[in-house]
Amino acid sequence: MSLETPDKQPVKGPASYFPSIEKTYGQPIAHWLALIEGKRGSKHMEIVNWLKDEFKLGHGHANALVAYALAKDG
């Protein structure tokens, strides 16, 4: 399954991992973003390592979630 933006362009970057993350870990992306929000002020890799240690996410999935969340915050 490939994701598309509203203008029918393929989704690129961290969000391209979202379907796999939801399927693999059984939680919606909003769940993970809310957890990451609670770590506001932490460094990127600190949050990645926390997701890996606490929730057993793979490195690529954890990194994609954190990159998306931090980019969204501006």
Secondary structure as UniProt FT lines:
FT   TURN            6..7
FT   HELIX           13..17
FT   HELIX           18..25
FT   HELIX           29..37
FT   TURN            38..41
FT   HELIX           44..55
FT   HELIX           59..73
//
